[in-house]
Amino acid sequence: MNRKDIGLAILVVAIWGFNFVVIKVGLKELPPILLCALRFFLAAFPVVFFIKRPAVPFRSVMAFGLVMFASQFALLFSGMYAGTTAGMASLVLQVHVFFTVALAVVFLAEQPSVWQIIGALTAFSGIGLVAAHTGGEISALGLILIVAAAASWGIGNLIAKKLGKVDMLALVVWGSLVAWPPLLLLSYLLEQDSWSLEGMAYLSWPTIGAVGYITYLSTLLGFAVWSWLLSHYPAATVAPFTLLVPVFGFTSSALALGEPLYPWKLAAAILIIAGLCINLAGARIAMRLRPA
C-alpha cells in the first residue's frame, strides 16, 4: 500500500474507533434501538434512490441487513446503554472474528488452524478477565449483549462471504433500507416510554451531531472507503488495520469521556488484540521463523 492509502485505512479505523464515544453521546437523549433505527433510515435515504441494488437475490440483502445491521447494532447499542463504557465496547466487539471462524467450521466445513485456535483461546481469556470485573466499566448484561452483538457480526460475515464479490457500498445502503423498519417497530414496542415524535424536535445539537457522525462518517463514508481499499488490495493487507479500532476506541474514550485505564483493562486489551494478531498472522510469522 502507498502512504496515501495507508492514511485512508487509518482514517477509517479512527472513525470507527471514535464512533463508540459518539454512540455514548447519542444514547444520552435517545434510547438505543431508536438510535439504530435513525442511523439506518438516514443511511438509506435518499442514497438508495441513486445506488442500484447489489446484484444478489433480495432475500440475501434482507438477511444481511437484518443480521449484520439490525441485530448486531441493536444489541451493541443496548449493551452500551445497559452500562458499558465506550472503550470496553470497542474492545469486546472484536471477538466477532472468532465467532466468524467458529461458524465457518460448523456451517462451511472449514478447518480451523492451530493458530486460529490459539488466537481464540487468547482472546477469550481477555473476555474472561473483563467478565471478572463487571460492575463499574461494564455490567453483566452489557457484556452479554455485546458478545451477542459480536456473534451477530460473525453470522453477518458468513452471509457476506456466501454472497461473494459484491458492491459493498450498495450492500450497506440497501441493507440499511431493510434494517430500519423492524428496528423502528421494535423501538415503538419496547421503548415507547422513552421517546415521542414531539420530543424528537427538541434534540440537542450534540445528539444531532452524534446521529450524523454515526450515519454519514461511520456508516457511509467508512464502508465506502473500506470497500474501495478491499477492491484494490488483498484482504490480508487491509484487514490488519481493524486491530487499531479498539486502540482508537480506548484512547478516544479516555480523552473525550475521561474513562480510566485500569491495569486490568490494559491486560484484557493486550490479550484480545494479541489473540486477533495470532489469528490473523500467526501462521505467516511461524513460516518466516522456521529454519530454511
C-alpha positions, -999 to +999 in steps of 0.1 A: +000+000+000+012+035-007+013+061+020-020+078+009-039+045+011-024+036+044-036+070+056-071+063+043-071+029+062-060+045+094-086+073+090-114+048+086-104+028+117-100+060+136-136+070+126-148+036+137-129+037+170-142+072+179-177+060+169-181+043+202-176+076+220-202+092+197-227+064+204-224+072+241-232+108+233-263+098+213-275+075+240-278+103+265-311+115+248-321+086+225-329+050+235-306+025+219-329+008+194-344+041+182-308+054+177-302+024+155-334+029+135-324+066+129-289+055+118-301+031+091-330+053+080-306+081+072-281+058+057-307+045+033-325+077+023-321+094-001-289+075-012-309+044-020-325+063-050-291+068-066-274+034-060-285+002-077-294-028-056-264-052-054-265-080-079-277-106-055-311-120-046-331-096-024-336-122+002-298-122+007-299-084+011-326-089+037-307-115+056-276-093+056-295-061+067-314-079+095-284-098+109-254-075+102-272-042+109-305-046+128-295-074+151-258-065+157-262-028+163-294-031+184-275-055+207-244-033+207-262+000+214-284-018+240-253-032+256-237+002+258-269+016+272-271-011+298-238+001+313-207-004+292-180+022+286-171+031+250-136+017+253-148-016+266-174-019+240-149-013+212-127-040+226-152-068+234-169-064+200-137-075+182-143-111+192-166-113+162-135-126+144-136-158+164-174-162+161-168-160+123-142-187+124-164-210+146-194-205+124-174-212+093-163-245+109-199-255+117-217-244+085-190-242+058-169-272+070-138-251+071-109-265+093-095-240+118-058-238+120-038-244+152-030-206+152-067-197+150-075-219+180-046-204+200-057-169+190-093-176+200-083-190+234-060-160+240-087-135+231-114-152+251-091-152+281-092-114+278-131-116+277-129-137+309-108-110+325-134-085+315-162-107+329-143-109+362-145-071+365-182-065+357-197-037+377-180-004+370-167-004+335-191-030+321-223-046+335-230-083+332-260-075+310-239-052+289-212-078+284-238-104+274-254-081+249-221-070+233-209-106+230-242-114+213-236-084+190-202-099+181-220-132+174-244-114+151-215-098+133-200-133+128-232-146+113-233-115+091-198-122+079-208-157+068-238-142+049-215-117+032-190-145+024-217-165+007-226-135-014-192-135-030-179-103-046-205-076-043-206-038-043-201-032-006-215+004-006-246-008-024-250-036+001-246-012+030-273+012+016-298-015+007-291-034+039-298-002+058-331+001+039-341-034+052-328-028+087-346+004+099-384-006+097-381-036+121-359-015+144-384+013+144-412-012+152-392-028+179-383+006+194-420+015+194-429-017+212-401-017+238-391+020+241-423+039+236-420+054+271-386+069+262-394+089+231-421+107+213-424+125+179-427+158+198-395+151+218-376+144+186-380+181+176-361+192+207-329+170+204-297+189+214-271+197+189-246+171+203-272+144+198-280+155+163-242+156+156-239+121+170-266+108+147-249+125+118-215+111+126-228+075+131-247+077+098-225+096+074-190+092+087-191+057+104-216+040+081-215+056+046-180+071+044-163+044+064-178+015+044-173+033+011-136+038+017-131+004+032-148-013+003-126+007-021-094-004-002-106-041-004-112-038-041-076-025-047-056-046-022-057-082-008-079-087+022-048-099+041-033-064+036-063-044+046-078-065+074-050-060+100-058-023+102-090-032+121-068-042+150-064-004+156-102+001+162-101-008+199-068+012+202-086+043+189-117+034+210-097+031+242-077+063+235-107+085+224-129+073+253-101+081+278-095+116+263-131+126+255-151+109+283-124+106+310-127+068+312-098+055+334-074+030+320-071+004+348-044-022+347-069-050+342-084-031+312-050-028+296-043-065+303-077-075+287-069-053+257-035-069+253-050-104+254-078-097+230-056-078+205-029-104+208-055-131+201-065-112+170-029-109+158-023-146+163-054-154+144-045-131+116-008-136+112+004-164+134+008-189+106+028-164+084+051-154+113+058-191+121+067-197+085+091-169+084+107-180+117+111-216+105+146-225+095+152-228+058 
